[in-house]
Amino acid sequence: MDAAKTSAGVAHEAVARIKGLYAVEHEARDIDVSQRALLRQEKSVPLLESMKSWLEKQRDDVLPKSPMGEAITYAMNQWSALNVYTQDGNLAIDNNRAERAVKPFAIGRKNWLFFGSDRGGRTLAILASFTATCEQFGINPWTYLRDTLTHLPEIPLNRADTLLPTK
């Protein structure tokens, strides 16, 4: 956003290029993992290669210490990490899911400044992880916990994985 204030045209072009990558992700949303990886190789990789060339040209045209120059330097320094998602259909293009998962903790940080003990903090972390996992799989946490604890004594140890929410 800071870069857009000083280099609106370059920022607009960068956003348009990023939107192109997200358009591929929108297209890939409902296909299986292997097909998603192939689609990314076919469509996203060329877009990323074009974007890298464009960024290299822009880097030559902006001041290195300007907001846009710093944004371009950051993108170029992270380039290999920015491309990893194109290799694996299981990976997301961004970390939005993780950011959404930790947002309640960032918002509630002041409220939870004092748990009363280290044990209270660990308990919150365990329960939050459990709840987030259930939410990811569309499972009611309390129903899942009740069912798991009910069936756990009946399940042999080598079949305990059948109680996982993914099964």
ZIFEN-V503193 format. One record per pair of residues at least 24 apart in sequence whose ideal C-beta (glycine too) atoms are under 10 Angstrom apart, sorted by the first residue. I is the first residue (numbers start at 1). J is the second residue. If there is no record, write none. Layout:
BEGIN
I|J ; I|J
END
This chain:
BEGIN
1|67 ; 1|71 ; 2|66 ; 2|67 ; 2|68 ; 2|70 ; 2|71 ; 3|62 ; 3|66 ; 3|67 ; 3|68 ; 3|69 ; 3|70 ; 3|71 ; 3|72 ; 3|74 ; 4|67 ; 4|68 ; 4|71 ; 5|67 ; 5|68 ; 6|62 ; 6|63 ; 6|66 ; 6|67 ; 6|68 ; 6|69 ; 7|58 ; 7|61 ; 7|62 ; 7|63 ; 7|66 ; 7|67 ; 7|68 ; 7|69 ; 7|71 ; 7|72 ; 8|68 ; 9|68 ; 10|54 ; 10|55 ; 10|58 ; 10|61 ; 10|62 ; 10|68 ; 10|71 ; 10|72 ; 11|67 ; 11|68 ; 11|71 ; 13|51 ; 13|54 ; 13|58 ; 14|51 ; 14|54 ; 14|55 ; 14|58 ; 14|68 ; 14|71 ; 14|72 ; 14|75 ; 17|47 ; 17|48 ; 17|50 ; 17|51 ; 17|54 ; 17|55 ; 18|47 ; 18|51 ; 18|93 ; 18|94 ; 20|44 ; 20|47 ; 20|48 ; 20|50 ; 20|51 ; 21|47 ; 21|48 ; 21|51 ; 21|82 ; 21|85 ; 21|86 ; 21|93 ; 21|94 ; 22|93 ; 22|94 ; 23|47 ; 24|86 ; 24|93 ; 25|85 ; 25|92 ; 25|93 ; 25|94 ; 28|89 ; 28|93 ; 31|89 ; 32|89 ; 33|88 ; 33|89 ; 33|90 ; 33|91 ; 34|88 ; 34|89 ; 34|90 ; 35|89 ; 36|85 ; 36|86 ; 36|88 ; 36|89 ; 36|90 ; 36|91 ; 37|85 ; 37|86 ; 37|87 ; 37|88 ; 37|89 ; 37|90 ; 37|91 ; 38|89 ; 39|86 ; 39|89 ; 40|83 ; 40|85 ; 40|86 ; 40|87 ; 40|88 ; 40|89 ; 40|91 ; 40|93 ; 41|86 ; 41|87 ; 41|89 ; 43|86 ; 44|83 ; 44|85 ; 44|86 ; 44|93 ; 45|83 ; 45|86 ; 45|87 ; 47|86 ; 48|79 ; 48|82 ; 48|83 ; 48|85 ; 48|86 ; 49|83 ; 51|75 ; 51|79 ; 51|82 ; 52|76 ; 52|79 ; 52|82 ; 52|83 ; 55|79 ; 97|132 ; 97|136 ; 98|132 ; 100|132 ; 101|128 ; 101|129 ; 101|131 ; 101|132 ; 101|133 ; 101|135 ; 101|136 ; 102|128 ; 102|132 ; 104|128 ; 104|131 ; 104|132 ; 130|165 ; 133|164 ; 133|165 ; 133|166 ; 134|165 ; 136|165 ; 136|166 ; 137|164 ; 137|165 ; 137|166 ; 138|165 ; 139|165 ; 139|166 ; 141|165
END
